[in-house]
Amino acid sequence: MAKGNSLMCFSALQVSYPVTANSPYCSKLVGAATVRQVDVINYVTAPAANAWIYFTGKMPDSFTTANGIVVDIYWTASTAAADDVIWGVAFEYVTGSQLITADSFDTANVITDTGNAGGADFLQICSISFASDEIDDLVPGGDFRVKVYRDTDAAGDDHAGIAQLHMIELKEGV
């Protein structure tokens, strides 16, 4: 596959488990919502810090491991403010010898992105790059999980409103 080409996309509807207030994985999220007929995952501010969600997939056979992966995060802010949101993403290669009850995610990479001061609900796109050694030994055709979270514990995340995750796109690294 050529560098920069899309590998796959995951929308808010493709989360690997139900997003509800009672879910042990999502107790720190406001939950799934629909904003103007668009499905989103709502990430709130403290004290509900570092809420995360999983997406599960199978890497295309055409994926070139040496190129790494770029993750584009598509999100909107619920309020009109040029405040920062810190997003984190981590990969886990799922193998046949792995316990499904334990996480083994590689170290997360993070990015700080600024909301749009011109108004709420403007689509933001930020990108996080992963080198081949930062994706938990993921191989072409391999099963994986990707974890996405908002790091409200970080001093730089000063957005007081809800950050709404629309989708993520995985692209061949450049």
N, C-alpha and C positions, 0 to 999 in steps of 0.2 A: 504494500500500500504506500502511496506517496505521502511524504511529509506534509502535515497540515490538513489532510483529508479527514472527514468525519468518520469515526468508528461506530458511534451509536449515541443516542439521546435517551434520557430518562426524564419523564415528566412527573409532576406531583402525584399523578394517579398511579405511578409505578413503584411507589415505596414498597419495600419488601414485607411490610406488615401493616395492619390497620393503624391509622393515626387517630387516636382518641385520647381524651384526657385521662383515661384510666389505664392506658397502655404503659407497661413498665419502661418501655424504650422511649416513649414520647411524653412522659409526665411533665417535662420541662417545656413543651411546646404548647402553644394555644391550640394547635391541631390543624387539620385540613380545613380549607375554606374555599369558597368560590367568590371571586371578585370580578364582577362584570362578565360572567360566564367563563372565567378563566380559573382553573384549579390551581391553588397555591398551598404551600406549607408555611404556616406563620411561626416565625421565631421571635420570641419576646425578649425583653431586657431582663436584668437582674431583678429578683433573686433567681430566676429560672435560667441560670447560666449554663452554657455549653450543652444545650440540647442538640441531639444528633439523630440523623435518620440514615437508613441503609438503602441502597439500590443493589440488586443482584443481576449479574449478566454473564454472558459467555463472550470472550474476546474473539473477534473474527480471525479466521485462519490466516488472513492476509496481513495481520498486524506484524510490524517489525519491532521487536523488543528493544533493539539498540537505539531506536529513535525516542523512546519514552512516550509520555502522554501529556497532552495539554487538556485541562478541564476548564470549560467555560461555564460560569455560573450566571444564570439569567434570574434577576431578582428585581423587585420593586420595594420602595419604602412606603409605608402607610401614611407618612406625614411629609410635608414639604420642608426639608431641612438638608443643608449641606453637611450632614454629620457622617461620621465614619462607621462602617460595619466591617468586622473582621470575620472572614469565612475561612474554615479549615476543611481539608479534604485528605482522606487516607485510603489506601488500597489494601485489600486482603486477597491473596491468591488462595482459593479453596481447593484442596487436594483430597484424594481418597483416604489419606492417612491422618487427616486432621479431625479432631473432636469438634463436632458441630455446636457443642455447648460452650466453647471457649473462643474468644476473639484472638486473632494474631495479626492485627493490622500493622502495616509499616508505619513509620513516623509520619505524622501529618505535615503537609505544607500549608501555609496560610497566605492570605492576601488581605490588604485593607482597601476597601472601595468606598467612595464617597457618594452619598445619596444626592439626588437632584434638588437643588434649592428652588427650582422653578415651579415645582408642584409635586404632589403625591402621585404615585402610580406610573411614573415614567420608567420604562424598562432600562435597567442597568445590566451591562455584561462585563464581567471581570474574568481574568484568566489566571490559572495557576499551572505552572509547568512542573513536570516530574521527570527526572532522569531515569534511565533504565534501572538503576539500583535503588530507586525510591518507590517501586510499585510491587514490592513483596514477591519478586521473582516470577511475576505474571508472564505467561507464555502465550503464543498464538493458539487459539482454540481452548484456552484455559477458562475455568469457571472462576468468578471473582465476586467480591462485594466492594462497594465503594461507600465510605462514610462521609457525610456532609454535616457540618455543624457551624453554628455562629458562636464565636468566642467572646461572650460578653464579660468574661473575667479579665480579659486583656484591657490594659489602661487605654488603649487607642480606640476601643469600640465605645463611641459616645452617642450613638443614635438612640434616642429615647423611645422611638416608636417601634412598630413591628416591622421586621424585615421579612418580606414574602418571597419564598423560593418558588420559582415557576418551573425551572428545569435545569438540568446540567447536560452538557454535550462533551463527550470524550473525543479527542482528535489525536491523530498521529503526531508525535512531537516533531519539532522543527530544529 
